[in-house]
């Protein structure tokens, strides 16, 4: 079967609710789906590194995520973009963010925003009868007129920008950004607690029809502002103060995830709720600023940990783009570790498939329906998987386990991820034909960008 590539308009792409839950045009064959449409909770951490979760061997305690990972499907090659706005665009639309010119975080006073006439998960699920809500970080448009409700969310709560003071809820330059339904509001409390409380409220008030809930935490993105309640447990295990504060932030996030799952269980929807958890990009090495937040927060010279992967947030090495991820659905998905590569662009075709929403056959999506991989019905892709990135410093392509990085300055790097997952042996000189092949594929992808 052939791949699907992106869409230019919602009405041209979504043809409605189908009895069959198969996507008509995805490279992975559709598996048998449950008869009842599930609730969907999609949780996104901010700057959580590969080695920042307990189940990857971290000293950071994440008992709730560990429990979900043990009972669900662990995504061990979970690919995203190296920074936040691009990943969010990819998840929401099923298309590479470079198709919209979103190559980096939307920042400052930028008027850039995700196009409103593009198929996205929220709008498609709303059309299919779901209640749709977002709580937390948006970062796909910094102004209320390009806030979440313009993209199919029934309700929105949280912040429009990419980072905030966790208590004052303002952007780093002091701009207001905390809102409910795109109306700026002032509230007291730590952002992690407020985002979780809103998620619980949505869950508990959505009993009459299925819901799609997008939960986008600010944690563990800087600035780190945690109380001793969360920091003190790490006094004897993590020596570096900055890393202890980061660990506290992650554990605080983990507790919030636990509250959300408990709310689902409390309303009797555990077995009918699909939970996806991912980070938006790899961990950041450190942060300090004399101007952001008037210089009163930080510094945090040590933050995330992406070991054993190479690189940091913003990098095209796997440390920047391969992050913790899991899918949890008791009674439907059996515990397993999935080592096949999956990508942020896969969530739209996969989640719409599970929800019973068909996509027009010629809809040009970049993602694939990975449901058969999640269930284990299909152990691998029918064709070698190809993934693509374009960022301000260059481009990257993964194809059949090979990874090519082409920087804007002309530098080229080639790695065999199957044999060298930590990208220690650069092979471009030894594999000129492979470089030629991948550059041709890279050029084809680049030609599709907006």
C-alpha positions, 0 to 999 in steps of 0.5 A, spaced: 500 500 500 502 507 498 503 512 503 499 518 504 502 525 505 498 531 508 492 535 506 490 542 504 483 543 507 479 539 512 473 538 508 477 535 503 480 530 507 475 528 512 469 524 509 466 522 516 465 517 521 465 510 518 463 503 521 470 500 519 476 503 523 481 502 517 485 508 514 484 507 506 491 509 505 496 508 510 502 503 508 501 499 514 495 494 514 489 496 519 488 491 524 481 489 527 479 495 531 474 495 538 467 497 536 466 502 541 470 509 540 475 510 545 476 517 549 483 519 547 488 523 552 494 525 549 500 528 554 506 532 552 512 533 556 516 539 555 524 538 554 523 531 557 530 527 555 531 520 554 534 518 560 529 522 565 524 517 566 525 511 571 523 506 566 530 508 562 534 507 568 534 514 571 535 516 578 529 521 577 523 517 580 517 517 575 512 511 578 506 513 574 510 513 568 513 507 570 507 503 571 504 506 564 510 503 561 510 497 564 502 496 562 502 499 556 507 499 549 513 502 550 516 506 544 523 506 544 524 509 538 519 515 538 521 520 534 519 528 534 522 534 532 528 537 536 524 543 538 517 544 541 513 548 536 515 543 530 513 537 534 506 540 536 504 541 529 507 534 527 502 531 532 496 535 531 496 535 523 500 528 521 505 532 517 512 534 517 512 542 520 516 544 514 510 543 510 508 549 513 514 553 514 515 551 522 522 550 523 523 552 530 519 555 536 514 560 534 517 566 539 517 573 541 512 577 537 512 573 531 505 573 527 507 566 525 501 560 526 499 554 524 495 554 518 487 554 520 485 550 513 489 544 515 486 537 517 488 536 524 486 531 530 482 536 534 477 538 528 477 531 525 475 528 532 470 534 533 467 533 527 466 525 529 462 527 535 468 528 540 468 533 546 475 536 544 479 540 549 486 542 551 490 544 557 497 547 557 502 549 552 499 551 545 505 554 542 502 554 535 500 561 535 502 566 540 495 571 539 488 569 541 486 569 534 490 563 533 489 560 539 486 552 540 479 554 539 480 556 532 483 549 530 477 545 533 478 545 540 471 546 544 475 549 550 482 551 551 486 553 557 493 554 559 498 558 555 499 560 548 507 562 548 513 557 549 515 558 556 512 561 562 514 563 569 511 557 573 507 561 578 506 568 575 504 565 568 507 570 564 512 569 558 519 571 559 519 578 556 513 579 561 507 578 556 501 575 558 499 569 555 495 565 561 488 564 558 481 560 558 478 560 551 483 565 549 481 570 554 487 572 558 486 570 566 490 571 572 490 565 577 494 563 583 498 556 583 504 552 580 502 551 572 503 543 573 498 543 578 493 548 574 494 544 568 493 537 571 486 540 575 483 542 568 485 536 565 481 532 571 475 537 570 475 536 563 475 528 564 470 528 570 465 533 565 465 529 559 461 523 561 456 523 555 460 522 549 467 521 548 473 526 549 479 528 546 484 531 551 490 534 549 495 535 555 501 539 554 505 541 560 510 546 561 514 541 565 520 540 565 522 546 561 525 552 564 525 556 568 525 550 574 521 553 580 519 547 585 518 547 592 522 543 597 517 538 597 519 535 591 526 537 591 528 534 598 527 527 596 533 527 591 538 530 597 541 523 598 541 521 590 543 527 586 549 531 588 548 537 583 543 542 585 540 544 579 539 537 577 535 535 583 531 541 581 530 538 574 528 531 577 523 535 582 520 538 576 519 531 573 517 528 579 512 533 580 510 532 572 509 524 574 504 526 579 500 530 575 500 524 570 497 520 575 492 524 577 489 524 570 489 517 570 486 516 576 480 521 574 479 516 568 479 510 572 474 514 577 469 515 572 469 508 570 473 509 563 479 506 564 478 500 559 475 505 554 481 510 554 487 510 550 493 514 553 499 517 549 505 520 552 511 523 549 516 529 550 516 534 545 524 534 544 530 531 547 532 534 554 536 541 554 543 541 557 542 547 561 539 554 562 541 561 564 539 568 563 540 575 565 534 578 562 528 573 561 524 574 567 527 580 569 533 576 571 530 573 577 530 566 575 535 560 574 540 559 573 540 552 571 546 549 568 544 542 569 537 540 566 536 534 562 539 527 560 539 524 554 544 518 555 546 514 552 543 518 546 548 523 543 546 530 543 541 535 546 535 539 544 535 542 538 540 537 535 539 532 529 542 527 533 538 522 536 538 525 543 534 531 540 529 527 537 528 521 540 524 521 546 520 517 552 514 515 549 508 510 551 501 508 549 497 505 555 490 502 553 488 496 558 485 490 555 486 493 548 494 493 548 498 488 551 504 490 555 510 490 550 516 494 548 516 497 540 523 498 537 520 500 530 521 507 529 515 511 530 514 519 529 510 525 531 506 525 524 504 518 526 499 520 531 493 523 527 492 517 522 493 512 528 488 516 533 483 517 527 483 510 525 482 508 532 476 513 533 473 511 527 474 517 522 476 515 515 481 520 511 480 521 504 485 517 500 488 522 497 490 526 503 497 528 503 499 525 510 506 524 512 504 520 518 502 512 518 497 508 521 501 505 526 496 501 530 498 494 527 505 495 530 502 497 537 497 491 537 503 487 535 499 484 529 504 486 525 511 486 527 514 491 522 513 495 517 511 493 510 516 497 507 522 501 510 520 507 514 523 514 512 523 520 516 524 527 515 526 533 518 528 540 516 530 545 521 534 552 521 541 549 521 540 543 516 536 537 514 536 530 516 533 523 513 532 516 516 531 511 511 531 503 513 536 504 519 540 509 515 541 516 518 543 522 513 544 529 516 546 535 511 547 541 514 547 548 511 554 549 511 555 543 506 557 538 512 554 531 511 554 525 516 552 518 515 550 513 521 547 506 521 542 506 527 541 499 527 549 498 528 550 504 531 544 507 535 549 512 539 551 515 533 559 514 534 561 512 527 560 517 521 560 513 515 559 518 509 566 517 506 565 509 507 558 509 504 558 514 498 553 510 494 548 510 500 549 518 501 547 519 494 541 515 495 539 518 501 540 525 498 536 524 493 530 521 498 532 528 502 531 532 496 524 529 494 522 530 501 524 538 501 521 539 494 514 538 498 515 543 503 512 549 503 
